[in-house]
Amino acid sequence: MLRIENIHKTFFPDTANEKKALRGVNLSLEAGDFCTVIGSNGAGKSTLLNAVAGAFPIDKGSISIDGVDVTSMPEHKRAAFIGRVFQDPMKGTAAGMMIEENLAVADRRGRRLTLRWSEQKDRSEYFRELLRGLGLGLEDRMTAHVGLLSGGQRQALTLLMATLVRPKLLLLDEHTAALDPKTAEKVLEITDRIVREQTLTTLMITHNMRDALRFGNRLVMMHDGRPILDVRGEEKAKLTAVDLLNFFEKAGDGVSDKMLLSK
């Protein structure tokens, strides 16, 4: 489903600020894989996700999604394949539009937009049912402007919008990092349910070792711009936070306070 072959990315090349962010990364996700990616600051996690999303051109290598080579495809065209939830709850939704209007736009992803939000009245009821499934009471606030929602409500709505039209690939960029622990747990529960129900191929970036171990069928650890650990299935299920800390120590990687506190 996702094929990343020998990709490289250097920021500010040939300057004093040169940073080799990706160093020949190879990674393949099969259909339905839910892969969590963990690593310290600067390991290349978010750079990898942004490279897949098309936020910037890579220097070398190739990226394909569902058999389509997207290496040279601009970000807005890749959006037809990708659903994405950002770390910042303010991204991914239009604050000045109503909840129903945001969902109506997401409902037409991959199709040509018109001046009408929805062509069928039954879509409103469909949206209401989807919102009810979030368990946040948003089904009774469909005409409320998204800018009035809390961060957790916006992230849950963004997740719903990102998966309303089933994406080939779902990208989650530390999408609970800006939320309080209780809200983060709720959003993660919703994430896990949606991913499992739709059997979505998912790449989730996180600093939280506990979340990296709890969710998904596969775990990748990055260090210095490349994967240094890739486990799945039973092997992943047996891993502990102590095991991950040991891997970090062997790699010589600095473990952030955020990671230590999230054991």
C-alpha positions in Angstrom: 0.0 0.0 0.0 2.8 2.4 0.9 6.3 2.0 -0.5 9.1 4.2 0.5 12.4 3.4 -1.2 15.8 4.9 -0.3 14.5 8.4 0.3 16.8 11.2 1.3 16.2 14.7 2.5 18.7 17.4 3.5 17.6 20.8 4.7 19.8 23.9 4.0 22.4 21.9 2.1 25.9 23.2 1.8 25.4 25.8 4.6 26.3 26.0 8.3 22.8 24.9 9.1 22.8 21.7 6.9 20.6 19.0 8.4 20.4 15.5 6.9 16.9 14.7 8.0 16.3 11.4 6.1 19.2 9.1 5.2 18.1 6.4 2.8 14.8 5.4 4.4 13.1 2.2 3.2 9.7 1.4 4.6 6.7 -0.6 3.2 3.2 -0.8 4.7 0.8 -3.5 3.7 -2.9 -2.8 3.4 -4.4 -2.5 6.8 -1.1 -1.9 8.7 -1.4 0.4 11.6 2.2 1.5 12.2 3.3 3.7 15.1 6.6 5.6 14.6 8.6 6.7 17.6 11.9 8.5 18.1 13.5 11.5 19.9 13.4 15.0 18.6 15.3 15.3 15.3 15.1 11.6 14.6 13.2 12.2 11.3 9.7 11.1 12.3 7.7 14.2 11.2 10.1 14.7 8.2 9.2 11.2 7.0 5.5 11.9 7.4 5.8 15.2 5.6 7.8 13.6 2.8 4.9 11.1 2.3 2.3 13.9 2.3 4.3 15.9 -0.2 5.0 18.9 2.0 8.4 19.3 0.3 10.3 17.5 -2.5 12.7 14.7 -1.5 16.3 14.8 -2.8 16.4 11.2 -3.8 14.3 8.0 -3.8 10.7 7.2 -4.5 7.3 7.1 -2.8 4.3 5.2 -4.0 0.8 4.8 -2.6 -1.5 1.9 -3.7 0.8 1.3 -6.6 0.8 5.0 -7.8 4.2 6.7 -7.9 3.6 10.0 -6.1 7.2 11.1 -5.8 6.8 14.1 -8.0 3.1 14.7 -7.3 2.3 18.0 -5.5 0.8 18.0 -2.0 -2.7 19.0 -3.1 -2.9 16.1 -5.6 -1.7 13.6 -3.1 -4.6 14.7 -0.9 -6.8 12.5 -3.1 -5.0 9.5 -1.6 -4.3 10.7 1.9 -6.2 11.6 5.0 -4.2 13.6 7.6 -4.6 14.9 11.2 -2.1 17.5 12.3 -0.6 18.1 15.8 -2.2 21.5 15.9 -6.0 21.2 16.5 -6.4 24.5 14.6 -5.4 22.8 11.4 -7.6 20.5 9.3 -10.8 22.4 9.8 -12.3 25.7 8.7 -13.0 27.7 11.9 -15.4 30.1 10.3 -17.6 27.4 8.9 -20.2 25.2 10.6 -19.5 21.6 11.6 -21.9 20.4 8.9 -20.3 22.6 6.3 -16.8 21.2 7.2 -18.1 17.6 6.9 -19.8 18.4 3.5 -16.5 19.7 2.1 -14.7 16.6 3.4 -17.5 14.4 1.9 -16.5 15.6 -1.6 -12.8 14.9 -1.3 -11.5 13.7 -4.6 -14.5 15.1 -6.5 -14.9 18.5 -8.1 -16.3 21.0 -5.7 -19.5 22.9 -6.4 -21.2 25.9 -4.8 -23.6 23.6 -2.9 -22.4 22.0 0.4 -24.5 18.9 -0.1 -26.7 17.6 -2.9 -28.8 15.3 -0.8 -30.7 16.0 2.3 -30.0 12.5 3.7 -26.3 13.5 4.0 -27.2 15.7 7.0 -28.6 12.7 8.8 -25.6 10.7 7.8 -23.3 13.3 9.2 -25.4 13.4 12.4 -25.0 9.7 12.9 -21.2 9.9 12.4 -20.9 12.7 14.9 -23.0 10.7 17.4 -20.5 7.9 17.1 -17.8 10.3 18.5 -19.7 10.5 21.8 -18.9 14.2 22.2 -22.4 15.6 21.7 -21.5 17.3 18.4 -24.5 15.8 16.6 -26.6 18.4 18.4 -24.3 21.3 17.4 -24.1 20.8 13.6 -24.7 24.5 12.9 -22.1 25.6 15.4 -19.0 27.2 14.0 -15.9 25.0 14.4 -14.0 27.8 15.9 -16.1 27.5 19.0 -15.1 23.9 19.7 -12.5 22.7 22.1 -9.2 21.4 20.9 -10.2 17.8 21.5 -13.5 18.3 19.7 -11.7 19.8 16.7 -9.2 16.9 16.6 -12.1 14.4 16.7 -13.9 16.2 13.9 -10.7 16.5 11.9 -10.2 12.7 12.3 -13.8 12.1 11.1 -13.2 14.5 8.1 -9.9 12.8 7.2 -11.7 9.4 7.0 -15.1 10.4 5.8 -14.0 9.4 2.3 -11.9 6.3 3.0 -8.3 7.3 2.3 -5.7 5.0 0.9 -3.4 6.2 3.7 -4.1 7.9 7.0 -1.3 10.1 8.5 -1.4 11.1 12.1 1.2 13.6 13.1 1.3 13.5 17.0 -2.4 14.3 16.8 -2.9 14.2 20.5 0.2 16.0 21.7 -1.5 19.3 22.2 -4.4 17.8 24.2 -4.8 17.2 27.9 -4.3 13.5 29.0 -8.1 12.8 29.4 -9.0 14.3 26.0 -6.0 12.7 24.3 -7.1 9.3 25.5 -10.6 9.9 24.1 -9.2 10.9 20.7 -7.0 7.9 20.7 -9.9 5.6 21.4 -11.8 7.2 18.5 -8.8 6.8 16.3 -8.3 3.2 17.1 -12.0 2.4 16.5 -12.1 4.2 13.1 -8.9 2.6 12.0 -10.1 -0.9 12.9 -13.6 -0.5 11.5 -12.3 0.8 8.2 -9.1 -1.3 8.2 -7.2 1.8 7.3 -3.5 1.7 6.4 -2.2 4.2 9.0 1.1 5.8 9.9 1.0 7.5 13.4 3.9 9.6 14.7 4.2 9.8 18.5 6.6 10.7 21.3 4.5 8.6 23.7 6.1 5.2 24.3 2.9 3.9 25.9 0.8 4.8 23.0 3.3 3.5 20.5 3.1 0.1 22.3 -0.7 0.1 22.8 -1.9 0.9 19.4 -1.3 -0.7 16.0 0.1 -3.9 14.8 3.6 -2.5 14.0 6.2 -0.2 15.6 9.1 1.6 13.9 11.8 3.4 15.8 13.7 6.1 14.0 17.2 7.5 14.8 19.3 9.9 12.9 17.1 9.9 9.8 16.5 6.2 9.4 14.6 3.3 11.0 16.6 1.3 13.5 13.8 -1.0 14.7 10.8 -2.4 12.9 8.6 -4.9 14.8 5.1 -6.3 14.3 2.6 -8.8 15.6 3.7 -11.0 18.5 7.1 -9.4 18.6 5.6 -6.0 19.1 3.1 -7.3 21.6 5.9 -8.5 23.9 7.8 -5.2 23.8 7.8 -3.0 26.9 8.7 0.7 27.6 11.9 -0.6 29.2 12.8 -2.4 26.0 12.3 0.7 24.0 14.5 2.7 26.4 17.2 0.1 25.9 17.0 0.4 22.2 17.4 4.2 22.5 20.4 3.8 24.7 22.0 1.4 22.3 21.5 3.8 19.5 23.0 6.6 21.5 19.8 8.6 21.1 18.7 11.2 23.7 15.4 10.4 25.3 13.3 13.4 25.9 11.5 14.2 29.1 8.2 13.9 27.2 9.1 10.3 26.4 10.2 9.4 29.9 7.0 10.9 31.4 4.8 8.9 29.0 6.1 5.4 30.0 
